[in-house]
Amino acid sequence: MARTEYRPATGRAEVRIVAASLEAARAVAEVLRHFFGATEQRSYPAPEGGTRLHLTVDTDAVAGPERPWLSTSRPLRGVGTGAHADEV
């Protein structure tokens, strides 16, 4: 079975964080949100243990005044949720 390569829309970047704990993954996601608009994070168990966290960042909305978490975690238009076809 051939793997289909997923490419995010222009101005978007898909970020996958794998950490030993959900708290560590969330801390990294929070740093990204400080600089970019982002979707709400989605977390999954990592196959080898720990946590895998997914979010989509808006690379067109870069570093500006500090934004509250709620405004930076709203869904981006045209962005789906869940794992991509090439992920288990």
Backbone as CSV, one residue per row, in Angstrom:
resi,resn,N_x,N_y,N_z,CA_x,CA_y,CA_z,C_x,C_y,C_z
1,MET,0.837,-1.172,0.000,0.000,0.000,0.000,0.884,1.237,0.000
2,ALA,0.676,2.142,-0.931,1.478,3.353,-1.033,1.013,4.380,-0.007
3,ARG,1.973,5.092,0.566,1.650,6.154,1.509,1.377,7.430,0.744
4,THR,0.340,8.116,1.113,0.007,9.390,0.500,0.626,10.494,1.339
5,GLU,1.397,11.356,0.692,2.022,12.445,1.421,1.005,13.553,1.650
6,TYR,0.897,14.002,2.880,-0.023,15.070,3.243,0.728,16.390,3.217
7,ARG,0.173,17.386,2.568,0.763,18.726,2.556,-0.271,19.712,3.069
8,PRO,0.082,20.464,4.125,-0.863,21.454,4.637,-1.030,22.610,3.656
9,ALA,-2.093,23.360,3.823,-2.355,24.521,2.979,-1.243,25.553,3.140
10,THR,-1.103,26.408,2.148,-0.122,27.491,2.215,-0.391,28.329,3.458
11,GLY,0.666,28.676,4.166,0.524,29.463,5.384,0.228,28.651,6.619
12,ARG,0.238,27.330,6.501,-0.031,26.437,7.631,1.133,25.456,7.772
13,ALA,1.368,25.022,8.998,2.361,23.981,9.259,1.762,22.998,10.254
14,GLU,1.855,21.718,9.932,1.397,20.666,10.835,2.549,20.339,11.783
15,VAL,2.274,20.341,13.075,3.300,20.094,14.083,2.914,18.860,14.881
16,ARG,3.851,17.956,15.046,3.675,16.750,15.847,4.720,16.795,16.952
17,ILE,4.260,16.724,18.175,5.155,16.744,19.330,5.022,15.399,20.023
18,VAL,6.131,14.736,20.274,6.124,13.477,21.012,6.932,13.709,22.282
19,ALA,6.311,13.428,23.417,6.968,13.663,24.705,6.618,12.538,25.664
20,ALA,7.401,12.434,26.721,7.156,11.398,27.720,5.865,11.655,28.493
21,SER,5.468,12.930,28.596,4.235,13.253,29.331,3.411,14.271,28.557
22,LEU,2.112,14.266,28.808,1.219,15.229,28.186,1.594,16.647,28.612
23,GLU,2.007,16.827,29.849,2.375,18.154,30.338,3.557,18.728,29.555
24,ALA,4.543,17.901,29.257,5.703,18.363,28.489,5.291,18.740,27.069
25,ALA,4.444,17.928,26.449,3.980,18.226,25.095,3.171,19.521,25.077
26,ARG,2.321,19.715,26.066,1.522,20.943,26.150,2.398,22.166,26.341
27,ALA,3.477,22.054,27.105,4.378,23.189,27.316,5.018,23.623,25.995
28,VAL,5.400,22.656,25.174,5.980,22.977,23.866,4.924,23.627,22.974
29,ALA,3.720,23.097,22.982,2.631,23.669,22.183,2.346,25.102,22.611
30,GLU,2.411,25.380,23.891,2.159,26.735,24.391,3.206,27.723,23.864
31,VAL,4.447,27.290,23.772,5.490,28.159,23.214,5.181,28.462,21.755
32,LEU,4.768,27.456,20.993,4.406,27.684,19.594,3.243,28.658,19.477
33,ARG,2.261,28.508,20.363,1.102,29.409,20.331,1.477,30.845,20.651
34,HIS,2.553,31.022,21.385,3.010,32.375,21.716,3.428,33.122,20.445
35,PHE,3.923,32.392,19.463,4.424,33.004,18.231,3.501,32.854,17.030
36,PHE,2.616,31.871,17.041,1.750,31.596,15.894,0.321,31.333,16.358
37,GLY,-0.646,31.656,15.508,-2.004,31.207,15.744,-1.998,29.700,15.562
38,ALA,-2.824,28.985,16.295,-2.814,27.518,16.201,-4.190,26.951,16.484
39,THR,-4.425,25.749,15.951,-5.648,25.026,16.268,-5.548,24.491,17.683
40,GLU,-6.661,24.018,18.187,-6.633,23.355,19.480,-5.822,22.075,19.315
41,GLN,-4.993,21.796,20.283,-4.154,20.597,20.202,-4.986,19.343,20.344
42,ARG,-4.531,18.286,19.691,-5.153,16.971,19.779,-4.086,16.013,20.279
43,SER,-4.383,15.251,21.291,-3.370,14.350,21.827,-3.778,12.895,21.645
44,TYR,-2.759,12.075,21.455,-2.921,10.639,21.233,-1.812,9.930,21.988
45,PRO,-2.032,8.688,22.383,-0.922,7.936,22.973,0.129,7.665,21.895
46,ALA,1.393,7.814,22.255,2.479,7.503,21.324,2.683,5.987,21.320
47,PRO,2.966,5.399,20.152,3.118,3.944,20.069,4.169,3.387,21.036
48,GLU,5.234,4.134,21.278,6.305,3.655,22.144,6.142,4.135,23.586
49,GLY,4.996,4.693,23.922,4.729,5.231,25.256,4.797,6.751,25.228
50,GLY,4.213,7.377,26.192,4.197,8.829,26.233,3.012,9.383,25.470
51,THR,3.147,10.599,24.992,2.057,11.317,24.330,2.517,11.883,23.006
52,ARG,1.636,11.826,22.026,1.854,12.483,20.732,0.790,13.566,20.636
53,LEU,1.219,14.805,20.435,0.297,15.933,20.376,0.372,16.546,18.986
54,HIS,-0.776,16.841,18.386,-0.852,17.417,17.039,-1.484,18.791,17.128
55,LEU,-0.987,19.730,16.344,-1.650,20.999,16.155,-1.227,21.581,14.819
56,THR,-2.027,22.483,14.300,-1.727,23.164,13.058,-1.463,24.617,13.396
57,VAL,-0.327,25.146,12.943,-0.022,26.547,13.205,-0.207,27.367,11.943
58,ASP,-0.618,28.605,12.131,-0.814,29.559,11.050,0.471,30.367,10.932
59,THR,1.287,30.051,9.953,2.587,30.719,9.816,2.457,32.132,9.272
60,ASP,1.261,32.510,8.825,1.030,33.886,8.379,0.705,34.806,9.555
61,ALA,0.338,34.243,10.690,0.011,35.024,11.887,1.156,34.876,12.879
62,VAL,2.265,35.539,12.606,3.458,35.396,13.443,3.533,36.478,14.512
63,ALA,4.468,36.267,15.414,4.715,37.088,16.593,4.102,38.480,16.563
64,GLY,3.168,38.652,17.411,2.539,39.945,17.588,2.355,40.159,19.070
65,PRO,1.401,40.992,19.437,1.147,41.150,20.874,0.722,39.814,21.469
66,GLU,1.039,39.617,22.711,0.683,38.354,23.364,-0.817,38.147,23.296
67,ARG,-1.194,36.942,22.898,-2.608,36.605,22.751,-2.993,35.573,23.783
68,PRO,-4.229,35.661,24.303,-4.658,34.651,25.276,-4.792,33.281,24.610
69,TRP,-4.685,32.242,25.406,-4.737,30.875,24.894,-5.993,30.627,24.074
70,LEU,-7.141,31.115,24.533,-8.380,30.816,23.844,-8.377,31.351,22.415
71,SER,-7.891,32.548,22.204,-7.900,33.103,20.844,-6.874,32.439,19.946
72,THR,-5.820,31.853,20.504,-4.813,31.198,19.674,-5.126,29.739,19.420
73,SER,-6.184,29.211,20.033,-6.488,27.792,19.852,-7.784,27.572,19.081
74,ARG,-8.294,28.594,18.449,-9.504,28.440,17.643,-9.169,27.702,16.355
75,PRO,-10.119,26.923,15.833,-9.859,26.182,14.598,-9.506,27.110,13.436
76,LEU,-8.543,26.692,12.633,-8.192,27.416,11.420,-9.101,26.936,10.305
77,ARG,-9.501,27.829,9.421,-10.375,27.434,8.320,-9.691,26.405,7.431
78,GLY,-10.468,25.393,7.034,-9.963,24.391,6.105,-9.047,23.352,6.723
79,VAL,-8.978,23.294,8.044,-8.088,22.339,8.699,-8.920,21.276,9.382
80,GLY,-8.644,20.005,9.067,-9.372,18.893,9.666,-8.823,18.555,11.022
81,THR,-9.426,17.571,11.657,-8.953,17.113,12.948,-8.593,15.645,12.854
82,GLY,-7.927,15.150,13.840,-7.582,13.732,13.889,-6.271,13.432,13.191
83,ALA,-5.913,12.182,13.215,-4.657,11.750,12.602,-4.773,11.778,11.081
84,HIS,-3.659,11.994,10.436,-3.617,11.962,8.975,-3.543,10.513,8.499
85,ALA,-3.794,10.300,7.225,-3.835,8.958,6.662,-2.520,8.192,6.886
86,ASP,-1.399,8.907,6.966,-0.107,8.227,7.115,0.252,7.991,8.580
87,GLU,-0.682,8.261,9.503,-0.436,8.055,10.911,-1.390,7.014,11.468
88,VAL,-0.932,6.310,12.469,-1.767,5.282,13.090,-2.408,5.850,14.327
